[in-house]
Amino acid sequence: MKQFATRALLGLTLGLSTFAITTSAAQAADVPDPLRLGIDVPYAPFGYKLPSGELTGFEIELGNAICAQLATHCEWTEQDFDGIIPGLMARKYDVIMSALTINPERERQVLFSEPYFTPPSGWFVKADSPLAGADTLDAEALAGKVIGVQRGNLQDHYVTDLYGRTAEVRRYTKLDDLVLDMDSGRVDVAFLDLPVGQDTLVNANDGNFVNTGSAISEPKKYFGDGFGIAMKKRDRDLKKAIDGALEALKADGTLKRLNDKYFASAATASDNHQ
Amino acid sequence: MEQLNDAGSSGVITQLGQMLEDALSDNYIFTATTLWHYWEGLVTTVQLVCLALLIGLILAVPLAIMRGSRRRWVKMPVYLYTYVFRGTPLLIQLYLIYYGVVFFDGFDISLGVTSVHVPSIQETWLWDYFRDPFVPALLAFVLNTAAYTTEIFHGAIQSTPKGEMEAARAYGMSRGKMMRRIILPSAFRRALPAYGNEVIFMLHASAICSVVTLLDLTGAARDIYARFYAPFEAFLFVAAIYLCLTFTIIAIFRQLEKRLLAHLKPLS
């Protein structure tokens, strides 16, 4: 009994002391070093792997530039998109930078930085599909078709709510698997972030796939306010620091340079700084 | 004093009512839409597991008999099949069957003047079935469960008491008749507890079919988890459903064992 009490006391003291140390460290600096960022790859051109296994892409370069601005180091952690917010809650990383659209549903859970990119979403089909070249894709055109999306992103919510009853929605954990099933003809049409579909399907497959219908960025309920960096609700100081860094990168032309580098080929890369 | 007491207890009740109301109105996850999503998942899981087990069982009986044959060329292919399918993870078998088949491109073989076209799967009637994820998943599950069930039955057949076979032979039964009347009925009974486990394993293994976009119970839970970022609610609910299914299976097998294995029970 006595031994138990001693152990319990010891555990409590140790627990309290480590707690005290971590809080004081967090107070000393707003920005952790290294800053751990969660990202779902591949999601070209935002984030993908070179054949050597090295991570690169718009978000990786922008993230590294932000870390440089904040005088810290980036540590990238890979995480499937459908678990990316729970991963933040579980402290697997400090922030999410993974094509995460700012919307009210997510703002209930996390704190967002100012947006750094605003892409529309687009439909992609095989070049010989009957849907290729359509002006707009509506419920009638999509009736009975198999629509592929990545699970849990805004495109998933949009097609599930609008076409979930009339078409079959297949949800993929990884973009790779969706591309495979598009290629084999299991999925009739994919609904993706426009630059991502442009890069991953159209550009990477020698004209096998085309963009069709019109680009969609309304209503706000689904398409939100663009991509933001997400962090835990209480990290207000970190948000301030990151917003400041983004502002500085806009001012010195880094954001513009990265935009030109990664989205020049996508005719739709719009002006992203509002 | 009495009045005060009254007011106190009714106050507690209203408070409890308020808490319950809050909990229910705060529940934005379990709406009619998500419950319907779970229901669709349940239907798929039950369909897939029942069909896989049924077909696997039908395949396993002849395979188990072949597995016990004295002829090498009968025994070896079955042994190889169960060896491969029990020796590799079901997830990998599923991936190979679902994604693997589409990597086979059609090609032509030229034989002098004529040429023979070997079609890819998209060009054949098989594609009608392999396009959707259900049939590839079913095929993977059938092959897997048939391999395990074959080994379970094989073991049960091997452990037939010698006396029973000698008695059958003494009655002048042929090998076929002996198999039908003596060996198989008693082997099935002895295999029952092990087969019950296989059924439960199969139910739990079916959770992986959501990786090929099939909307089963686990797939439904993953969708709801990704939508509401609520891992506990989504997965605890689905775990409870799996528990109910498992207990149902256990109850069915307990009844079966009670009836069919009554002769093996201790006398007192």
HADDOCK unambig.tbl for C-alpha pairs under 7 A between the chains (distance, minus, plus):
assign (segid A and resid 82 and name CA) (segid B and resid 226 and name CA) 5.01 0.50 0.50
assign (segid A and resid 83 and name CA) (segid B and resid 226 and name CA) 6.64 0.50 0.50
assign (segid A and resid 85 and name CA) (segid B and resid 229 and name CA) 6.72 0.50 0.50
assign (segid A and resid 86 and name CA) (segid B and resid 229 and name CA) 6.23 0.50 0.50
assign (segid A and resid 151 and name CA) (segid B and resid 223 and name CA) 6.75 0.50 0.50
assign (segid A and resid 151 and name CA) (segid B and resid 226 and name CA) 6.92 0.50 0.50
assign (segid A and resid 152 and name CA) (segid B and resid 223 and name CA) 6.70 0.50 0.50
assign (segid A and resid 152 and name CA) (segid B and resid 226 and name CA) 4.68 0.50 0.50
assign (segid A and resid 152 and name CA) (segid B and resid 227 and name CA) 5.39 0.50 0.50
assign (segid A and resid 170 and name CA) (segid B and resid 213 and name CA) 5.81 0.50 0.50
assign (segid A and resid 171 and name CA) (segid B and resid 213 and name CA) 5.94 0.50 0.50
assign (segid A and resid 172 and name CA) (segid B and resid 213 and name CA) 6.34 0.50 0.50
assign (segid A and resid 184 and name CA) (segid B and resid 102 and name CA) 6.07 0.50 0.50
assign (segid A and resid 186 and name CA) (segid B and resid 131 and name CA) 5.22 0.50 0.50
assign (segid A and resid 186 and name CA) (segid B and resid 132 and name CA) 6.85 0.50 0.50
